[in-house]
């Protein structure tokens, strides 16, 4: 079964983009992408503002530069019922360009399942200088299927926990439900922009 990195829909500028982290989250924002429980300290009234020059459609997966997965009620339901993964769904609010709160419910989907499964022999990456078990700047990402269980459909990559990986059947279920805002990239395309940069340097 194929796996896909969960990335943003980048072809439709009508979708909202979030650029700024609410100040209430500043002090502990690094914990939001680690796959650890955060509900004990997560504020109850967090508001994310639309980027001033962005689109107006939130989508089911709200585009952002913060490394977060902010999802609609519909997408929350799909993830909770069919992904077979552990989540915290933390209520958040979205505020539009007119400073009005969007009435539809949204959640920060904090995925708790973390699997370290990079095939280091076949992948191309940079090792974090301080933490040697953490990898970044993938030019090529290959997973080791022997480290993935038969029921593993959605997880954070252990070597880079900001990156969420989705099994193809789960990705298909999300898209067939009509969810918007995300793209499930072919694994072989992940990091292509870095490979192109290397070619430009020749």
KOLKOL-923242 format. One record per residue (C-alpha): residue in one letter; x, y, z; residue number from 0. Coordinates in nm, 4 decimals. Layout:
residues N
+------+----------+----------+----------+-----+
: rest :       c1 :       c2 :       c3 :  nr :
+------+----------+----------+----------+-----+
:    A :        X :        Y :        Z : NUM :
...
+------+----------+----------+----------+-----+
end
This chain:
residues 202
+------+----------+----------+----------+-----+
: rest :       c1 :       c2 :       c3 :  nr :
+------+----------+----------+----------+-----+
:    X :   0.0000 :   0.0000 :   0.0000 :   0 :
:    X :   0.1330 :   0.3443 :  -0.0931 :   1 :
:    X :   0.1792 :   0.6291 :   0.1533 :   2 :
:    X :   0.1544 :   1.0028 :   0.0891 :   3 :
:    X :   0.2815 :   1.3138 :   0.2689 :   4 :
:    X :  -0.0083 :   1.5384 :   0.3753 :   5 :
:    X :   0.0627 :   1.8764 :   0.2167 :   6 :
:    X :  -0.1379 :   2.1879 :   0.1349 :   7 :
:    X :  -0.3549 :   2.2615 :  -0.1655 :   8 :
:    X :  -0.1418 :   2.5218 :  -0.3382 :   9 :
:    X :  -0.3215 :   2.5678 :  -0.6702 :  10 :
:    X :  -0.6286 :   2.7580 :  -0.5498 :  11 :
:    X :  -0.5690 :   3.1032 :  -0.4017 :  12 :
:    X :  -0.9319 :   3.1315 :  -0.2932 :  13 :
:    X :  -0.8523 :   2.9214 :   0.0137 :  14 :
:    X :  -0.7625 :   3.0885 :   0.3419 :  15 :
:    X :  -0.4039 :   3.0885 :   0.4631 :  16 :
:    X :  -0.2980 :   3.1428 :   0.8234 :  17 :
:    X :   0.0361 :   3.3150 :   0.8783 :  18 :
:    X :   0.0411 :   3.4125 :   1.2445 :  19 :
:    X :   0.0283 :   3.2051 :   1.5588 :  20 :
:    X :  -0.2107 :   3.3367 :   1.8274 :  21 :
:    X :  -0.0081 :   3.4927 :   2.1073 :  22 :
:    X :  -0.1603 :   3.2539 :   2.3621 :  23 :
:    X :   0.0301 :   2.9703 :   2.1952 :  24 :
:    X :   0.3682 :   3.1371 :   2.1554 :  25 :
:    X :   0.5361 :   2.9968 :   2.4650 :  26 :
:    X :   0.4585 :   2.6316 :   2.3926 :  27 :
:    X :   0.4019 :   2.6303 :   2.0170 :  28 :
:    X :   0.6912 :   2.3874 :   1.9653 :  29 :
:    X :   0.4867 :   2.1172 :   2.1414 :  30 :
:    X :   0.2049 :   2.1331 :   1.8861 :  31 :
:    X :   0.3981 :   1.9365 :   1.6234 :  32 :
:    X :   0.5673 :   1.6779 :   1.8460 :  33 :
:    X :   0.2882 :   1.4236 :   1.8852 :  34 :
:    X :   0.2501 :   1.4839 :   2.2598 :  35 :
:    X :  -0.0586 :   1.5609 :   2.4679 :  36 :
:    X :  -0.1270 :   1.9328 :   2.4981 :  37 :
:    X :  -0.4884 :   1.9511 :   2.6164 :  38 :
:    X :  -0.3834 :   2.0163 :   2.9779 :  39 :
:    X :  -0.2490 :   2.3611 :   2.8880 :  40 :
:    X :  -0.4120 :   2.4438 :   2.5544 :  41 :
:    X :  -0.6229 :   2.7620 :   2.5926 :  42 :
:    X :  -0.9997 :   2.7366 :   2.5564 :  43 :
:    X :  -1.0512 :   3.0389 :   2.3302 :  44 :
:    X :  -0.7779 :   3.0353 :   2.0642 :  45 :
:    X :  -0.8475 :   3.2483 :   1.7547 :  46 :
:    X :  -0.6525 :   3.2266 :   1.4282 :  47 :
:    X :  -0.6772 :   3.5258 :   1.1931 :  48 :
:    X :  -0.6995 :   3.4957 :   0.8155 :  49 :
:    X :  -0.3913 :   3.6274 :   0.6364 :  50 :
:    X :  -0.4774 :   3.9821 :   0.5206 :  51 :
:    X :  -0.4093 :   3.9196 :   0.1524 :  52 :
:    X :  -0.5257 :   3.5595 :   0.1338 :  53 :
:    X :  -0.8426 :   3.3877 :   0.0198 :  54 :
:    X :  -1.1723 :   3.3680 :   0.2019 :  55 :
:    X :  -1.2576 :   2.9938 :   0.1899 :  56 :
:    X :  -1.1321 :   2.8088 :   0.4999 :  57 :
:    X :  -1.1583 :   2.4614 :   0.3475 :  58 :
:    X :  -1.1683 :   2.1436 :   0.5533 :  59 :
:    X :  -0.7936 :   2.1518 :   0.6136 :  60 :
:    X :  -0.6955 :   2.5137 :   0.6699 :  61 :
:    X :  -0.3752 :   2.6132 :   0.4926 :  62 :
:    X :  -0.1074 :   2.7605 :   0.7161 :  63 :
:    X :   0.2667 :   2.8128 :   0.7511 :  64 :
:    X :   0.2671 :   2.7024 :   1.1151 :  65 :
:    X :   0.3000 :   2.3275 :   1.0672 :  66 :
:    X :  -0.0456 :   2.2707 :   1.2187 :  67 :
:    X :  -0.3470 :   2.0720 :   1.1027 :  68 :
:    X :  -0.6603 :   2.2783 :   1.1575 :  69 :
:    X :  -0.9645 :   2.0867 :   1.0399 :  70 :
:    X :  -1.3380 :   2.1247 :   0.9905 :  71 :
:    X :  -1.6063 :   1.9264 :   1.1706 :  72 :
:    X :  -1.6431 :   1.7045 :   0.8637 :  73 :
:    X :  -1.2748 :   1.6208 :   0.8428 :  74 :
:    X :  -1.2554 :   1.5749 :   1.2193 :  75 :
:    X :  -1.5294 :   1.3145 :   1.1950 :  76 :
:    X :  -1.3492 :   1.1236 :   0.9204 :  77 :
:    X :  -1.0193 :   1.1230 :   1.1057 :  78 :
:    X :  -1.1822 :   1.0174 :   1.4311 :  79 :
:    X :  -1.3848 :   0.7359 :   1.2767 :  80 :
:    X :  -1.1624 :   0.5819 :   1.0109 :  81 :
:    X :  -0.7964 :   0.6770 :   1.0525 :  82 :
:    X :  -0.7274 :   0.4352 :   1.3371 :  83 :
:    X :  -0.4954 :   0.6951 :   1.4898 :  84 :
:    X :  -0.4914 :   0.8774 :   1.8221 :  85 :
:    X :  -0.5789 :   1.2461 :   1.8134 :  86 :
:    X :  -0.6573 :   1.5348 :   2.0389 :  87 :
:    X :  -0.9144 :   1.7567 :   1.8684 :  88 :
:    X :  -0.8809 :   2.0976 :   2.0310 :  89 :
:    X :  -1.1506 :   2.3560 :   1.9465 :  90 :
:    X :  -1.0222 :   2.6744 :   1.7830 :  91 :
:    X :  -1.1855 :   2.9690 :   1.6083 :  92 :
:    X :  -1.1121 :   3.1371 :   1.2768 :  93 :
:    X :  -1.1521 :   3.5129 :   1.2304 :  94 :
:    X :  -1.2027 :   3.6521 :   0.8823 :  95 :
:    X :  -1.0795 :   3.9689 :   0.7133 :  96 :
:    X :  -1.3728 :   4.1628 :   0.8598 :  97 :
:    X :  -1.2689 :   4.0559 :   1.2111 :  98 :
:    X :  -1.5748 :   3.8340 :   1.2420 :  99 :
:    X :  -1.5441 :   3.4838 :   1.3822 : 100 :
:    X :  -1.6374 :   3.2106 :   1.1350 : 101 :
:    X :  -1.9449 :   3.0319 :   1.2767 : 102 :
:    X :  -1.8457 :   2.6815 :   1.1662 : 103 :
:    X :  -1.6479 :   2.4769 :   1.4224 : 104 :
:    X :  -1.2800 :   2.4077 :   1.3626 : 105 :
:    X :  -1.0257 :   2.2042 :   1.5538 : 106 :
:    X :  -0.6525 :   2.1763 :   1.5880 : 107 :
:    X :  -0.5992 :   1.8083 :   1.5080 : 108 :
:    X :  -0.3078 :   1.7066 :   1.7282 : 109 :
:    X :  -0.1952 :   1.3693 :   1.5940 : 110 :
:    X :  -0.0327 :   1.1624 :   1.8689 : 111 :
:    X :   0.0883 :   0.8601 :   1.6723 : 112 :
:    X :   0.4574 :   0.8897 :   1.5806 : 113 :
:    X :   0.6451 :   0.6300 :   1.3737 : 114 :
:    X :   1.0168 :   0.6466 :   1.2943 : 115 :
:    X :   1.0316 :   0.4671 :   0.9608 : 116 :
:    X :   1.2639 :   0.6514 :   0.7209 : 117 :
:    X :   1.4752 :   0.4194 :   0.5062 : 118 :
:    X :   1.8012 :   0.6053 :   0.5575 : 119 :
:    X :   1.9868 :   0.4063 :   0.2943 : 120 :
:    X :   1.7471 :   0.5026 :   0.0164 : 121 :
:    X :   1.6410 :   0.8498 :   0.1312 : 122 :
:    X :   1.8296 :   1.1758 :   0.0787 : 123 :
:    X :   1.8157 :   1.4258 :   0.3643 : 124 :
:    X :   2.0023 :   1.6572 :   0.6003 : 125 :
:    X :   2.0650 :   1.5510 :   0.9595 : 126 :
:    X :   1.9752 :   1.8002 :   1.2312 : 127 :
:    X :   2.3028 :   1.9320 :   1.3718 : 128 :
:    X :   2.1877 :   1.9186 :   1.7348 : 129 :
:    X :   1.9604 :   1.6135 :   1.7318 : 130 :
:    X :   2.1047 :   1.3416 :   1.5106 : 131 :
:    X :   1.7840 :   1.1365 :   1.5110 : 132 :
:    X :   1.5941 :   1.4229 :   1.3465 : 133 :
:    X :   1.6032 :   1.4742 :   0.9719 : 134 :
:    X :   1.5113 :   1.7702 :   0.7512 : 135 :
:    X :   1.5280 :   1.8972 :   0.3929 : 136 :
:    X :   1.4338 :   1.5686 :   0.2308 : 137 :
:    X :   1.5369 :   1.5553 :  -0.1344 : 138 :
:    X :   1.4042 :   1.2006 :  -0.1452 : 139 :
:    X :   1.1882 :   1.0282 :   0.1139 : 140 :
:    X :   1.1556 :   0.6501 :   0.1230 : 141 :
:    X :   0.9785 :   0.4680 :   0.4054 : 142 :
:    X :   1.0810 :   0.1320 :   0.5485 : 143 :
:    X :   0.7653 :  -0.0824 :   0.5192 : 144 :
:    X :   0.8985 :  -0.3212 :   0.7810 : 145 :
:    X :   0.8503 :  -0.0509 :   1.0431 : 146 :
:    X :   0.4848 :   0.0077 :   0.9545 : 147 :
:    X :   0.2118 :  -0.2032 :   1.1088 : 148 :
:    X :  -0.0746 :  -0.3466 :   0.9007 : 149 :
:    X :  -0.3190 :  -0.1019 :   1.0595 : 150 :
:    X :  -0.0977 :   0.2069 :   1.0325 : 151 :
:    X :  -0.2888 :   0.4555 :   0.8188 : 152 :
:    X :  -0.1935 :   0.7972 :   0.9513 : 153 :
:    X :   0.1052 :   0.9083 :   1.1603 : 154 :
:    X :   0.3704 :   1.1699 :   1.2242 : 155 :
:    X :   0.7079 :   1.0812 :   1.0803 : 156 :
:    X :   0.9286 :   1.0114 :   1.3808 : 157 :
:    X :   1.2356 :   1.1677 :   1.2231 : 158 :
:    X :   1.0467 :   1.4892 :   1.1398 : 159 :
:    X :   0.7268 :   1.5140 :   1.3409 : 160 :
:    X :   0.5873 :   1.8130 :   1.1524 : 161 :
:    X :   0.5370 :   1.5819 :   0.8544 : 162 :
:    X :   0.2177 :   1.3741 :   0.8563 : 163 :
:    X :   0.2034 :   1.0613 :   0.6408 : 164 :
:    X :  -0.1255 :   0.9100 :   0.5177 : 165 :
:    X :  -0.1862 :   0.5652 :   0.3710 : 166 :
:    X :  -0.3478 :   0.5709 :   0.0296 : 167 :
:    X :  -0.6807 :   0.4185 :   0.1322 : 168 :
:    X :  -0.7214 :   0.6764 :   0.4087 : 169 :
:    X :  -0.6229 :   0.9601 :   0.1752 : 170 :
:    X :  -0.8773 :   0.8371 :  -0.0772 : 171 :
:    X :  -1.1513 :   0.8254 :   0.1876 : 172 :
:    X :  -1.0811 :   1.1873 :   0.2817 : 173 :
:    X :  -1.0880 :   1.3080 :  -0.0782 : 174 :
:    X :  -1.3938 :   1.1040 :  -0.1736 : 175 :
:    X :  -1.5807 :   1.2679 :   0.1144 : 176 :
:    X :  -1.5238 :   1.5990 :  -0.0642 : 177 :
:    X :  -1.2780 :   1.7444 :   0.1852 : 178 :
:    X :  -1.0764 :   2.0408 :   0.0604 : 179 :
:    X :  -0.7590 :   2.2310 :   0.1413 : 180 :
:    X :  -0.5113 :   1.9436 :   0.1412 : 181 :
:    X :  -0.3054 :   1.7529 :  -0.1120 : 182 :
:    X :  -0.1715 :   1.3998 :  -0.0719 : 183 :
:    X :   0.1502 :   1.4147 :  -0.2684 : 184 :
:    X :   0.3032 :   1.1083 :  -0.4359 : 185 :
:    X :   0.5954 :   1.0040 :  -0.2185 : 186 :
:    X :   0.8356 :   1.0187 :  -0.5119 : 187 :
:    X :   0.7501 :   1.3870 :  -0.5661 : 188 :
:    X :   0.8227 :   1.4911 :  -0.2084 : 189 :
:    X :   1.1385 :   1.7032 :  -0.1994 : 190 :
:    X :   1.1411 :   1.7576 :  -0.5758 : 191 :
:    X :   1.1902 :   2.1319 :  -0.5312 : 192 :
:    X :   1.5183 :   2.0648 :  -0.3484 : 193 :
:    X :   1.6364 :   1.8313 :  -0.6225 : 194 :
:    X :   1.5656 :   2.1040 :  -0.8775 : 195 :
:    X :   1.7647 :   2.3518 :  -0.6703 : 196 :
:    X :   2.0628 :   2.1163 :  -0.6784 : 197 :
:    X :   2.0392 :   2.1015 :  -1.0567 : 198 :
:    X :   2.0373 :   2.4803 :  -1.0783 : 199 :
:    X :   2.3620 :   2.4855 :  -0.8816 : 200 :
:    X :   2.5475 :   2.2786 :  -1.1429 : 201 :
+------+----------+----------+----------+-----+
end
